[in-house]
């Protein structure tokens, strides 16, 4: 049975006890990847009953993506960040749009930050709701909770740094001084009230957001039984453009549309009942719908293409010279 994704919280006033429900908002950030965006939205609709979905599009100009946005807007709110209620805003880019999304989240609510190249991979039920609620209740100094599967490309490093926390049925990762992913992730569940309380302002780079989160909050929790994953070998934009180096890297890594199968109820049950020592690496539990790709899956178009990444940076530098 698919449940509405809400969080339960009990408030006690003297001898009076009341249980309230907190709604989870899904904020999806997109640009010119209509096929991926459509898949992302449909996966949420399939896995969560009556979800609240907001699309923050970064002024896509691809005709197919625009048609997808038009169709999605019939059921969900689509926010174009440059014009909000007649006022022109200097927004654009992932983190500016994430900042904007916080203004749409009411008090006492949590927000799922989602990107268009991800999808939900199983149904979300009461045990998942309880796990999210428990983590934030037991960790009042945490603001971010990771709900994505782990990436197999970093299996050895992640396995060595990750430990199980029984009291919250989650994982925590040691601070290995990496640039991001310990205190902050752009794909995470965020406690909006805690961000607003410290006047959180997203920086323009993930590593700077990780540094900021480290200075304010304790490290992220990692969900024992995640329900979202990045699509492997997804096409990308860097600075809203496709350089020659990026195009060649995407061709080498077979970038395209590679959605996941949604777990069956039996698969999801077995996954959730596994021993906590078996970390949730995506390659161990998920399968692709259309074709097989070499494992570990590619989650960055430049993965394994050092020279092409240098070519990409060179082209961006030359373009900047002639601006």
C-alpha positions in Angstrom: 0.0 0.0 0.0 1.3 3.5 -0.9 1.1 6.0 1.8 0.9 9.8 1.7 4.3 11.0 2.7 3.7 12.9 5.9 5.7 13.0 9.2 4.0 12.4 12.5 4.8 14.5 15.5 3.3 14.3 19.0 2.9 17.5 21.0 2.0 17.3 24.7 0.4 20.2 26.6 0.2 19.3 30.3 -2.1 16.3 30.2 -3.3 16.9 26.7 -1.6 15.0 23.8 -2.1 15.9 20.2 -0.6 14.2 17.1 0.0 16.5 14.1 1.1 15.6 10.6 3.9 17.3 8.7 3.7 17.2 4.9 6.8 16.5 2.8 7.4 18.8 -0.1 9.3 17.5 -3.2 11.2 20.3 -4.9 12.6 19.3 -8.2 15.3 21.4 -10.0 15.5 21.1 -13.8 16.9 22.5 -17.0 16.5 21.2 -20.5 16.2 17.5 -19.6 12.5 16.9 -20.3 12.7 13.1 -20.6 14.5 12.8 -17.3 12.2 15.3 -15.6 9.1 13.5 -16.8 10.5 10.2 -15.4 11.4 11.8 -12.1 7.9 13.3 -11.6 6.2 10.0 -12.6 8.4 8.0 -10.2 7.2 10.2 -7.3 3.6 9.9 -8.3 4.0 6.1 -8.5 5.7 5.8 -5.1 3.9 8.4 -3.0 0.2 8.9 -2.8 -0.9 12.5 -3.6 2.5 14.0 -3.4 3.2 17.8 -3.2 5.6 18.5 -6.1 7.1 21.8 -7.1 9.2 22.1 -10.2 11.8 24.9 -10.2 12.9 25.2 -13.8 15.9 27.2 -14.7 14.3 28.8 -17.9 14.6 25.7 -20.1 14.5 26.5 -23.9 14.4 23.0 -25.3 11.0 22.5 -27.1 10.4 19.0 -25.7 11.3 20.1 -22.2 8.9 23.0 -22.5 6.1 20.6 -23.6 6.9 18.4 -20.6 6.7 21.4 -18.2 3.4 22.5 -19.8 1.9 19.0 -19.2 3.3 18.8 -15.6 1.9 22.2 -14.8 -1.6 20.8 -15.2 -1.1 18.8 -11.9 1.8 20.4 -10.1 3.2 23.9 -9.6 6.0 24.9 -12.0 8.1 27.9 -10.8 10.0 29.9 -13.3 12.6 31.7 -11.1 13.1 34.9 -13.0 9.5 36.1 -12.7 7.7 35.6 -9.5 4.3 37.4 -9.0 5.4 40.1 -11.5 8.7 40.7 -9.8 11.9 39.9 -11.7 14.4 38.0 -9.5 18.1 37.5 -10.2 18.0 33.7 -9.8 19.2 30.9 -11.9 21.5 27.9 -11.3 20.8 25.1 -8.9 21.6 26.8 -5.6 19.8 30.0 -6.3 16.7 28.0 -7.1 17.2 25.9 -4.0 17.3 29.1 -2.0 14.1 30.2 -3.8 12.4 26.9 -3.0 12.7 27.6 0.8 10.3 30.5 0.4 7.6 28.0 -0.7 8.0 25.7 2.3 5.6 26.5 5.2 6.7 26.3 8.9 7.0 22.9 10.4 7.6 21.2 7.1 10.4 19.1 5.6 11.6 19.4 2.0 12.9 16.7 -0.3 15.5 18.3 -2.6 15.4 16.4 -5.9 17.1 16.8 -9.2 15.7 15.9 -12.6 18.3 13.2 -13.2 17.1 11.2 -10.2 14.0 9.0 -9.5 12.3 7.2 -6.7 12.9 3.5 -6.9 10.4 2.0 -4.4 7.1 2.8 -2.6 7.4 4.9 0.5 5.5 3.7 3.6 5.1 4.3 7.3 8.4 2.8 8.3 10.2 5.3 6.0 8.3 8.2 7.5 9.2 7.0 11.0 12.8 6.7 10.0 13.0 10.3 8.8 11.1 11.6 11.8 13.3 9.6 14.2 16.5 11.0 12.8 15.5 14.6 13.1 14.0 14.1 16.6 17.2 12.5 17.9 19.5 14.9 16.1 18.2 18.4 16.8 21.5 19.9 15.5 21.2 18.2 12.1 19.5 19.9 9.1 20.1 17.5 6.2 19.3 13.8 5.8 20.5 11.8 2.8 17.9 9.5 1.3 19.7 8.4 -1.9 21.4 5.1 -2.5 25.2 5.0 -2.3 27.3 5.1 -5.5 29.3 2.0 -6.3 32.2 4.0 -7.8 33.3 5.0 -4.2 32.5 1.7 -2.6 35.9 1.2 -0.8 36.2 4.7 0.5 32.5 4.9 1.6 32.5 1.5 3.2 35.6 2.4 5.3 34.0 5.7 6.5 30.4 4.6 7.2 29.1 3.2 10.4 25.6 2.1 11.6 23.8 4.0 14.4 21.4 1.7 16.1 19.4 4.3 18.0 18.2 6.0 14.8 18.6 3.0 12.4 20.7 5.1 10.1 24.3 5.4 8.9 26.8 8.2 9.7 29.9 8.9 7.7 33.3 9.9 9.2 34.5 13.4 8.3 37.2 12.3 5.8 37.8 16.0 4.8 36.3 15.4 1.4 34.9 18.5 -0.2 31.2 17.5 0.0 28.8 14.8 1.0 29.4 14.6 4.8 27.4 17.6 6.1 25.5 18.6 2.9 24.1 17.2 -0.3 22.2 18.9 -3.0 19.9 15.8 -3.0 18.7 15.4 0.5 15.8 15.8 2.9 16.2 19.2 4.7 14.6 20.5 7.9 13.4 23.8 6.5 12.8 25.4 9.9 16.4 24.8 11.0 17.7 26.3 7.8 15.5 29.3 8.2 16.4 29.7 11.8 20.1 30.3 10.9 19.3 32.4 7.8 20.8 29.7 5.6 22.0 31.1 2.2 23.1 28.5 -0.4 26.5 29.1 -1.8 27.3 28.6 -5.5 29.4 25.4 -5.1 28.6 22.2 -3.3 31.8 22.2 -1.3 31.1 25.6 0.0 27.7 24.5 1.1 29.3 21.5 2.8 31.7 23.9 4.6 28.9 26.1 5.7 26.8 23.2 7.0 29.8 21.9 8.9 30.2 25.2 10.7 26.5 25.2 11.8 25.1 21.7 11.9 26.2 18.2 12.8 26.8 15.8 9.9 24.1 14.3 7.8 22.4 11.0 8.5 22.3 8.5 5.7 19.0 6.5 5.5 19.4 2.8 6.0 16.7 2.1 3.5 17.0 4.9 0.8 14.3 5.3 -1.8 15.9 7.5 -4.5 18.9 7.3 -6.8 20.7 9.2 -9.6 20.1 7.8 -13.0 23.4 6.4 -14.4 25.0 8.0 -17.4 22.6 10.9 -17.5 23.3 13.7 -20.0 24.3 17.0 -18.3 24.9 20.7 -18.8 27.8 22.6 -17.4 27.2 26.3 -17.2 24.0 25.7 -19.3 26.0 24.6 -22.3 27.4 21.6 -24.1 31.1 21.9 -24.9 32.9 19.6 -27.3 34.6 17.9 -24.4 31.2 17.3 -22.7 29.7 15.9 -25.8 32.6 13.5 -26.4 32.5 12.4 -22.7 28.8 11.7 -22.9 29.3 9.6 -26.0 32.1 7.7 -24.4 30.0 7.0 -21.2 26.9 6.1 -23.2 24.9 9.0 -21.7 21.2 8.9 -22.3 18.0 8.0 -20.7 18.5 5.0 -18.4 15.6 4.8 -15.9 15.4 2.3 -13.0 12.8 -0.4 -12.5 10.6 0.3 -9.5 11.2 -2.3 -6.9 8.4 -4.9 -6.4 6.9 -5.1 -2.9 8.9 -8.4 -2.4 12.1 -6.7 -3.5 11.5 -3.7 -1.2 10.7 -6.0 1.7 13.9 -8.0 1.3 15.9 -4.8 0.9 14.6 -3.3 4.1 15.0 -6.6 6.1 18.7 -7.0 5.1 21.4 -6.8 7.8 22.6 -3.3 8.4 26.2 -4.3 7.6 25.2 -4.5 3.9 25.4 -0.9 2.9 22.8 0.3 0.3 25.0 0.6 -2.8 22.7 1.1 -5.8 24.4 -1.4 -8.0 23.6 -4.2 -5.5 19.9 -3.6 -5.3 18.6 -1.7 -8.4 18.1 -2.7 -12.0 17.8 -0.6 -15.2 14.6 -0.7 -17.2 15.9 -0.4 -20.8 19.5 -1.8 -20.9 22.4 -2.9 -18.9 25.4 -0.6 -18.2 28.8 -1.5 -17.0 29.1 -1.3 -13.2 29.9 0.7 -11.2 27.6 3.0 -12.9 28.7 6.4 -14.2 27.1 9.3 -12.3 29.2 12.1 -13.8 29.6 12.4 -17.6 33.3 13.1 -17.1 33.9 10.0 -15.0 37.0 8.3 -16.3 37.6 11.0 -19.0 40.3 13.2 -17.6 41.5 14.5 -20.9 38.0 15.4 -22.1 37.3 17.2 -18.8 40.4 19.3 -19.5 39.2 20.0 -23.1 35.8 21.1 -21.6 37.5 23.5 -19.2 39.7 24.9 -22.0 36.7 25.6 -24.1 34.9 27.4 -21.3 38.0 29.5 -20.7 38.2 30.5 -24.4 34.5 31.3 -24.4 35.0 33.6 -21.4 37.8 35.5 -23.3 35.3 36.5 -26.0 32.4 37.5 -23.8 
